[in-house]
Amino acid sequence: MYLMPMEFCSVQLMLLQFSFWKLAFSTSPEIFRKTVLYCDAHRECYTIGRSKGLIGYMLGEGLQKKMENGLTNGPMWINLHILLQKTGSNAKKKWIYGEKVTTSNGITVKEEKEKRHEEGDRIAVLTAKGKHRRVIGATSKYRFACNFRPDNRRDLIIYREEFLRDASRETNELFALSSSTAGCFHHVFNSTSIACGMTCYLNTVCRSFYHNFKENLCIHSLYVDSLLSGSDWRVEPEGWRRFWRPKWSLSKGGAK
């Protein structure tokens, strides 16, 4: 297997994979009444999905319809965020659904009330009235909903995927200003850039990865695409590079 050096703008990876079983579970959304932290909700959806032989993810785009149909009451975590923005105070039109393919074009959402938004207000819950309330992720606990889909790659013997180097951001634009809300990260130490990319590639919920070539530090952004925390970025600021998966998402409509 040949891998292009990570300093190029894109990297293509190929994996041989064999499958010996078929799926036999429902892919209908499920509502969970217990309250959990933001990343724990993502993790539980994925774990429940794996137990069914499916990809499980926090419900985002379809959650409002569930509330309108009276199937659940808010507030609940919604898979909608501005975690790719340095601050929540001036990113009104930048919200993206976390389960879909990451894009540079965001949307404006109907918020619960107009107020001065803080730097850490980069994730949201959906209220019983169908409005979005900005919250911080460090301590907030809410109920959540999961959706499920088959893994389209499971029955493929060979599949290819491309990672793109994020050349649109300078190194000082790769971290969030506030530490009160962050994405869900996995750290791998003493890792080369190729190893960092390969382990992200093999992980269904890895949305992007950061590699610090000066420290050989690898960070995977799991479940949703996110900027680094300030504490991670400050390890060796000039050494960071970001790579993202432009054709991979967790949702039914966005998966390739």
C-alpha positions as semicolon CSV with decimal commas, in nm:
position;residue;x (nm);y (nm);z (nm)
1;M;0,000;0,000;0,000
2;Y;0,142;0,340;-0,097
3;L;0,061;0,655;0,099
4;M;0,142;1,005;-0,021
5;P;0,339;1,219;0,227
6;M;0,119;1,422;0,459
7;E;0,270;1,750;0,345
8;F;0,077;1,715;0,021
9;C;-0,269;1,871;0,006
10;S;-0,446;1,538;0,001
11;V;-0,384;1,181;0,104
12;Q;-0,558;0,873;-0,033
13;L;-0,587;0,563;0,180
14;M;-0,698;0,215;0,077
15;L;-0,795;-0,072;0,302
16;L;-0,873;-0,437;0,239
17;Q;-1,175;-0,547;0,439
18;F;-1,382;-0,865;0,444
19;S;-1,729;-0,912;0,586
20;F;-1,904;-1,234;0,682
21;W;-2,238;-1,118;0,822
22;K;-2,538;-0,906;0,735
23;L;-2,735;-0,651;0,934
24;A;-3,070;-0,744;1,082
25;F;-3,159;-0,450;1,308
26;S;-3,394;-0,156;1,278
27;T;-3,245;0,183;1,189
28;S;-3,527;0,386;1,350
29;P;-3,424;0,673;1,584
30;E;-3,429;0,610;1,959
31;I;-3,490;0,861;2,240
32;F;-3,302;0,832;2,571
33;R;-3,434;0,999;2,886
34;K;-3,119;1,002;3,098
35;T;-2,907;1,316;3,102
36;V;-2,541;1,294;3,002
37;L;-2,253;1,517;2,897
38;Y;-2,216;1,615;2,531
39;C;-1,938;1,373;2,435
40;D;-2,095;1,095;2,643
41;A;-2,414;1,129;2,438
42;H;-2,216;1,090;2,117
43;R;-2,028;0,793;2,261
44;E;-2,345;0,618;2,376
45;C;-2,511;0,656;2,036
46;Y;-2,208;0,502;1,870
47;T;-2,183;0,219;2,124
48;I;-2,552;0,134;2,092
49;G;-2,516;0,136;1,715
50;R;-2,223;-0,105;1,730
51;S;-2,428;-0,344;1,941
52;K;-2,678;-0,351;1,653
53;G;-2,413;-0,385;1,385
54;L;-2,488;-0,030;1,272
55;I;-2,335;0,316;1,283
56;G;-2,502;0,512;1,562
57;Y;-2,489;0,891;1,586
58;M;-2,653;1,173;1,780
59;L;-2,962;1,301;1,600
60;G;-2,929;1,650;1,459
61;E;-3,122;1,751;1,150
62;G;-3,423;1,528;1,222
63;L;-3,463;1,611;1,592
64;Q;-3,695;1,908;1,545
65;K;-3,941;1,697;1,346
66;K;-3,947;1,445;1,632
67;M;-4,043;1,723;1,870
68;E;-4,306;1,861;1,635
69;N;-4,462;1,516;1,617
70;G;-4,473;1,496;1,997
71;L;-4,232;1,204;2,017
72;T;-4,008;1,377;2,269
73;N;-3,977;1,691;2,481
74;G;-3,679;1,921;2,520
75;P;-3,437;2,035;2,613
76;M;-3,225;1,772;2,440
77;W;-2,882;1,764;2,289
78;I;-2,896;1,836;1,916
79;N;-2,612;1,747;1,682
80;L;-2,567;2,106;1,571
81;H;-2,257;2,308;1,652
82;I;-2,009;2,580;1,568
83;L;-1,708;2,388;1,698
84;L;-1,509;2,486;1,390
85;Q;-1,536;2,852;1,494
86;K;-1,285;3,005;1,735
87;T;-1,559;3,172;1,937
88;G;-1,933;3,148;1,983
89;S;-1,974;3,523;2,024
90;N;-1,979;3,612;1,654
91;A;-2,066;3,295;1,463
92;K;-2,442;3,333;1,422
93;K;-2,453;3,208;1,062
94;K;-2,200;2,928;1,098
95;W;-2,399;2,642;1,257
96;I;-2,354;2,300;1,095
97;Y;-2,514;1,960;1,158
98;G;-2,248;1,739;1,311
99;E;-2,363;1,412;1,155
100;K;-2,335;1,544;0,798
101;V;-2,036;1,604;0,573
102;T;-1,841;1,903;0,705
103;T;-1,887;2,213;0,491
104;S;-1,769;2,572;0,510
105;N;-2,126;2,699;0,465
106;G;-2,322;2,722;0,788
107;I;-2,681;2,814;0,870
108;T;-2,863;3,051;1,104
109;V;-3,084;2,879;1,362
110;K;-3,393;2,994;1,550
111;E;-3,260;3,071;1,896
112;E;-3,450;3,070;2,223
113;K;-3,379;3,435;2,288
114;E;-3,138;3,699;2,177
115;K;-2,860;3,754;2,425
116;R;-2,493;3,832;2,433
117;H;-2,326;3,511;2,326
118;E;-2,017;3,400;2,513
119;E;-1,700;3,256;2,361
120;G;-1,785;2,907;2,484
121;D;-2,138;2,894;2,344
122;R;-2,047;2,660;2,058
123;I;-2,295;2,371;2,098
124;A;-2,671;2,367;2,148
125;V;-2,979;2,195;2,286
126;L;-3,326;2,199;2,134
127;T;-3,602;2,316;2,368
128;A;-3,958;2,184;2,390
129;K;-4,069;2,486;2,186
130;G;-3,836;2,391;1,903
131;K;-3,583;2,668;1,962
132;H;-3,209;2,636;2,000
133;R;-3,038;2,725;2,325
134;R;-2,664;2,773;2,325
135;V;-2,483;2,593;2,606
136;I;-2,129;2,511;2,713
137;G;-2,010;2,153;2,706
138;A;-1,790;2,120;3,013
139;T;-2,068;2,063;3,268
140;S;-2,403;2,062;3,081
141;K;-2,607;1,741;3,088
142;Y;-2,915;1,676;2,875
143;R;-3,118;1,396;2,724
144;F;-3,036;1,284;2,372
145;A;-3,161;1,095;2,067
146;C;-2,971;0,855;1,841
147;N;-3,018;0,759;1,481
148;F;-2,867;0,458;1,308
149;R;-2,761;0,349;0,963
150;P;-2,578;0,058;0,801
151;D;-2,205;0,093;0,746
152;N;-2,183;0,117;0,369
153;R;-1,818;0,013;0,377
154;R;-1,878;-0,312;0,563
155;D;-1,934;-0,528;0,256
156;L;-1,662;-0,366;0,046
157;I;-1,344;-0,561;-0,010
158;I;-1,161;-0,245;-0,111
159;Y;-1,250;0,115;-0,044
160;R;-1,068;0,439;-0,094
161;E;-1,086;0,764;0,094
162;E;-0,922;1,103;0,072
163;F;-0,806;1,328;0,353
164;L;-0,760;1,694;0,271
165;R;-0,509;1,924;0,435
166;D;-0,694;2,227;0,570
167;A;-0,494;2,499;0,402
168;S;-0,766;2,758;0,463
169;R;-0,659;2,810;0,827
170;E;-0,336;2,948;0,962
171;T;-0,189;2,763;1,259
172;N;-0,323;3,030;1,497
173;E;-0,674;2,957;1,368
174;L;-0,673;2,590;1,467
175;F;-0,787;2,632;1,828
176;A;-1,090;2,767;2,014
177;L;-1,062;3,070;2,242
178;S;-1,267;2,924;2,526
179;S;-1,191;2,604;2,716
180;S;-1,550;2,572;2,843
181;T;-1,665;2,389;2,530
182;A;-1,455;2,155;2,318
183;G;-1,503;1,870;2,078
184;C;-1,448;1,505;2,161
185;F;-1,082;1,418;2,119
186;H;-0,858;1,113;2,127
187;H;-0,485;1,166;2,178
188;V;-0,210;0,941;2,043
189;F;0,148;1,014;2,147
190;N;0,467;0,936;1,954
191;S;0,274;0,908;1,629
192;T;0,383;0,983;1,275
193;S;0,150;1,175;1,046
194;I;0,084;0,863;0,837
195;A;-0,001;0,656;1,145
196;C;-0,226;0,935;1,271
197;G;-0,412;0,941;0,940
198;M;-0,441;0,564;0,916
199;T;-0,587;0,521;1,264
200;C;-0,836;0,800;1,192
201;Y;-0,924;0,631;0,864
202;L;-0,995;0,303;1,041
203;N;-1,217;0,472;1,300
204;T;-1,573;0,527;1,179
205;V;-1,632;0,823;1,411
206;C;-1,305;1,006;1,340
207;R;-1,406;1,322;1,151
208;S;-1,065;1,487;1,120
209;F;-0,719;1,465;1,269
210;Y;-0,448;1,702;1,383
211;H;-0,082;1,614;1,376
212;N;0,200;1,808;1,535
213;F;0,515;1,724;1,339
214;K;0,738;1,883;1,602
215;E;0,602;1,678;1,892
216;N;0,476;1,368;1,702
217;L;0,142;1,423;1,872
218;C;-0,176;1,298;1,703
219;I;-0,527;1,414;1,796
220;H;-0,843;1,267;1,644
221;S;-1,161;1,476;1,645
222;L;-1,437;1,222;1,711
223;Y;-1,810;1,229;1,626
224;V;-1,808;1,595;1,519
225;D;-1,546;1,810;1,350
226;S;-1,388;2,055;1,591
227;L;-1,103;2,297;1,643
228;L;-0,837;2,204;1,898
229;S;-0,855;2,314;2,258
230;G;-0,621;2,598;2,346
231;S;-0,421;2,380;2,586
232;D;-0,346;2,123;2,314
233;W;-0,261;2,387;2,056
234;R;-0,012;2,557;2,290
235;V;0,199;2,240;2,314
236;E;0,389;2,348;2,000
237;P;0,175;2,600;1,807
238;E;0,370;2,609;1,481
239;G;0,377;2,231;1,445
240;W;0,004;2,168;1,392
241;R;-0,155;2,052;1,068
242;R;-0,523;1,967;1,021
243;F;-0,662;1,702;0,784
244;W;-1,031;1,631;0,732
245;R;-1,249;1,370;0,557
246;P;-1,446;1,557;0,287
247;K;-1,662;1,262;0,180
248;W;-1,737;1,085;0,506
249;S;-2,018;1,151;0,752
250;L;-2,221;0,956;1,005
251;S;-2,567;1,035;0,867
252;K;-2,767;0,830;0,618
253;G;-2,771;1,099;0,352
254;G;-2,410;1,208;0,375
255;A;-2,225;0,878;0,390
256;K;-2,016;0,767;0,094
